[in-house]
Amino acid sequence: MTQASLQTLVLANAMLSLLLCVAFFVAYRMVLRLRRLFQEIAPVGALTNTRGPQPGDMAPAGSFATLDGQAMALAGGAMPRLLLFVSATCPISRKVIPIARSFCAKEQLELVLAGDDNAAAQTLFAQQTATPPALFINDPALGRALEVDKLPAAFLLDQQGVLIARGLVNNREHLESLLNAWESGFDTVQAYIAHNRKAAHAST
């Protein structure tokens, strides 16, 4: 191998090493950017409705008819309640009920379903979803009082009947966001995220 060929080989190796270093540096910067992006893009959480009672308000007073022919008051439960408005004709409702049941069992919440369909349809729906009739409110007055206009709508209530959080839910993440908002001291998870972003910008 001639001296010129050796110099060319050394130069080529040096350039290749430099290119590899540049590639590693670019990849490292991209990873940092992606990590920052994922930190800023937080879950949306359960979408809230500005109509009707808001977190901190008392739930509607009085008792509401259940499928077993009795009546239930929203306040006075042994544990916090998750009131979930559903419908037999809503596929998302059917999907979210078992998710909500598992979620409530884990978080020690009482799950109460609610709707305003005819009694026969709701009774069949309760049987299909393995819901005790005593834990299924079927009373249009409740939906009107809470101004429910979309399903599935969830309302988290404490034992005194104070509304802790509310929102539209269709997966476990949405249900968890109701608890996150409560535990963080904010009315909604969106308010919690907005607060964190403002704090992060203020510190930079």
C-alpha positions as CSV (number, residue, x, y, z in Angstrom):
1,M,0.0,0.0,0.0
2,T,1.4,3.3,-1.0
3,Q,1.8,6.3,1.2
4,A,-0.9,8.2,-0.7
5,S,-3.4,5.3,-0.3
6,L,-2.7,5.1,3.4
7,Q,-3.3,8.8,3.9
8,T,-6.6,8.5,1.9
9,L,-7.7,5.6,4.1
10,V,-6.9,7.5,7.3
11,L,-8.7,10.5,6.0
12,A,-11.8,8.4,5.1
13,N,-11.8,6.8,8.5
14,A,-11.6,10.2,10.2
15,M,-14.5,11.5,8.1
16,L,-16.5,8.5,8.9
17,S,-15.9,8.8,12.6
18,L,-16.8,12.5,12.4
19,L,-20.1,11.6,10.6
20,L,-20.9,9.0,13.2
21,C,-20.3,11.6,16.0
22,V,-22.6,14.1,14.3
23,A,-25.3,11.4,13.8
24,F,-25.1,10.4,17.5
25,F,-25.3,14.1,18.5
26,V,-28.4,14.7,16.3
27,A,-30.1,11.5,17.6
28,Y,-29.4,12.6,21.2
29,R,-30.9,16.1,20.5
30,M,-34.0,14.5,18.9
31,V,-34.5,12.2,22.0
32,L,-34.3,15.3,24.3
33,R,-36.9,17.1,22.1
34,L,-39.2,14.1,22.1
35,R,-39.0,13.8,25.9
36,R,-39.8,17.4,26.3
37,L,-42.7,17.1,23.9
38,F,-44.2,14.2,25.7
39,Q,-43.9,16.0,29.0
40,E,-45.8,19.0,27.6
41,I,-48.5,16.9,25.9
42,A,-50.5,15.7,28.9
43,P,-53.7,13.6,28.7
44,V,-56.7,15.7,27.9
45,G,-58.8,14.0,30.6
46,A,-62.5,14.0,30.9
47,L,-64.1,16.9,29.0
48,T,-66.1,19.1,31.3
49,N,-69.4,20.8,30.7
50,T,-69.8,24.4,31.9
51,R,-73.6,24.0,32.2
52,G,-75.2,22.7,35.4
53,P,-73.6,22.1,38.8
54,Q,-69.8,22.5,38.9
55,P,-67.2,21.0,41.2
56,G,-67.7,22.4,44.7
57,D,-71.5,22.7,44.3
58,M,-73.9,20.5,46.2
59,A,-75.6,17.7,44.2
60,P,-79.3,18.0,43.5
61,A,-81.3,17.5,46.7
62,G,-84.0,14.9,47.1
63,S,-84.3,11.3,46.2
64,F,-84.4,9.8,42.7
65,A,-86.2,6.6,41.6
66,T,-84.2,3.4,41.1
67,L,-85.1,0.3,39.1
68,D,-86.0,-1.6,42.3
69,G,-88.9,0.7,42.9
70,Q,-87.1,2.5,45.7
71,A,-85.4,5.9,45.8
72,M,-81.8,7.1,46.3
73,A,-80.4,10.3,47.6
74,L,-77.0,11.4,46.2
75,A,-75.7,12.4,49.6
76,G,-75.1,10.1,52.5
77,G,-73.3,7.2,50.9
78,A,-70.8,5.1,52.8
79,M,-68.1,6.0,50.3
80,P,-67.7,8.5,47.5
81,R,-69.9,7.8,44.5
82,L,-69.3,7.7,40.8
83,L,-72.6,8.6,39.1
84,L,-72.4,7.4,35.5
85,F,-75.1,8.4,33.0
86,V,-75.5,5.7,30.3
87,S,-77.9,4.4,27.7
88,A,-78.7,1.0,26.3
89,T,-78.5,2.5,22.8
90,C,-75.1,4.0,23.3
91,P,-72.2,1.6,22.4
92,I,-69.7,3.7,24.3
93,S,-71.9,3.3,27.5
94,R,-71.7,-0.4,27.2
95,K,-68.0,-0.3,26.7
96,V,-67.3,2.0,29.7
97,I,-69.5,0.3,32.3
98,P,-67.1,-2.6,33.0
99,I,-64.2,-0.2,32.9
100,A,-65.9,2.0,35.5
101,R,-66.8,-1.0,37.6
102,S,-63.1,-2.1,37.7
103,F,-62.0,1.4,38.4
104,C,-64.5,1.9,41.3
105,A,-63.5,-1.4,42.9
106,K,-59.8,-0.3,42.8
107,E,-60.4,3.2,44.1
108,Q,-63.1,2.3,46.7
109,L,-65.9,4.2,45.0
110,E,-69.6,3.2,44.8
111,L,-70.7,3.0,41.1
112,V,-74.3,4.2,40.5
113,L,-75.6,4.1,36.9
114,A,-78.2,6.6,35.8
115,G,-80.5,7.2,32.8
116,D,-84.0,8.1,31.8
117,D,-85.3,5.4,29.4
118,N,-88.5,3.3,30.0
119,A,-88.3,1.0,32.9
120,A,-88.5,-2.2,30.8
121,A,-85.5,-1.2,28.6
122,Q,-83.5,-0.1,31.6
123,T,-84.2,-3.3,33.6
124,L,-83.0,-5.4,30.6
125,F,-79.9,-3.1,30.3
126,A,-79.2,-3.6,34.0
127,Q,-79.4,-7.3,33.6
128,Q,-77.1,-7.3,30.6
129,T,-74.5,-5.2,32.5
130,A,-74.9,-7.2,35.8
131,T,-76.0,-4.0,37.6
132,P,-78.1,-4.3,40.7
133,P,-81.5,-2.5,40.2
134,A,-80.9,-0.6,43.5
135,L,-77.8,1.0,42.0
136,F,-79.4,2.1,38.8
137,I,-81.3,5.4,38.9
138,N,-83.9,5.8,36.2
139,D,-85.3,9.2,36.7
140,P,-85.4,12.0,34.1
141,A,-85.4,14.6,36.9
142,L,-81.8,13.8,37.8
143,G,-80.5,14.3,34.3
144,R,-82.4,17.6,34.1
145,A,-81.0,18.8,37.4
146,L,-77.4,18.0,36.4
147,E,-78.0,19.2,32.8
148,V,-76.7,16.1,31.2
149,D,-76.7,16.4,27.4
150,K,-74.1,13.9,26.2
151,L,-73.2,10.3,27.2
152,P,-71.4,8.7,29.0
153,A,-71.3,11.5,31.6
154,A,-69.6,10.9,35.0
155,F,-70.1,12.8,38.2
156,L,-67.8,12.1,41.2
157,L,-69.5,12.9,44.5
158,D,-68.3,12.8,48.1
159,Q,-70.3,11.3,51.0
160,Q,-71.9,14.7,51.7
161,G,-73.1,15.0,48.2
162,V,-70.6,17.6,47.1
163,L,-69.7,17.4,43.4
164,I,-66.0,16.7,43.2
165,A,-65.5,16.4,39.5
166,R,-67.5,15.8,36.3
167,G,-66.9,15.1,32.7
168,L,-67.6,13.0,29.6
169,V,-65.8,9.7,29.9
170,N,-65.1,6.8,27.4
171,N,-62.0,5.1,28.9
172,R,-60.1,4.5,32.1
173,E,-57.8,7.5,31.6
174,H,-60.8,9.8,31.6
175,L,-62.1,8.2,34.8
176,E,-58.7,8.6,36.4
177,S,-58.6,12.2,35.4
178,L,-61.6,12.9,37.7
179,L,-59.7,11.6,40.7
180,N,-56.5,13.4,39.6
181,A,-58.4,16.7,39.5
182,W,-59.8,16.1,43.0
183,E,-56.4,15.0,44.5
184,S,-54.6,17.9,43.0
185,G,-57.1,20.5,44.4
186,F,-58.2,21.6,40.9
187,D,-61.7,21.4,39.6
188,T,-60.7,19.7,36.4
189,V,-57.6,18.0,35.0
190,Q,-57.4,20.7,32.3
191,A,-57.0,23.3,35.0
192,Y,-54.3,21.3,36.7
193,I,-52.4,20.9,33.4
194,A,-52.7,24.6,32.7
195,H,-51.4,25.5,36.1
196,N,-48.4,23.2,35.7
197,R,-47.6,24.8,32.3
198,K,-47.8,28.3,33.7
199,A,-45.5,27.3,36.6
200,A,-43.0,25.7,34.2
201,H,-42.9,28.8,31.9
202,A,-42.5,31.1,35.0
203,S,-39.5,29.2,36.2
204,T,-37.7,29.4,32.8
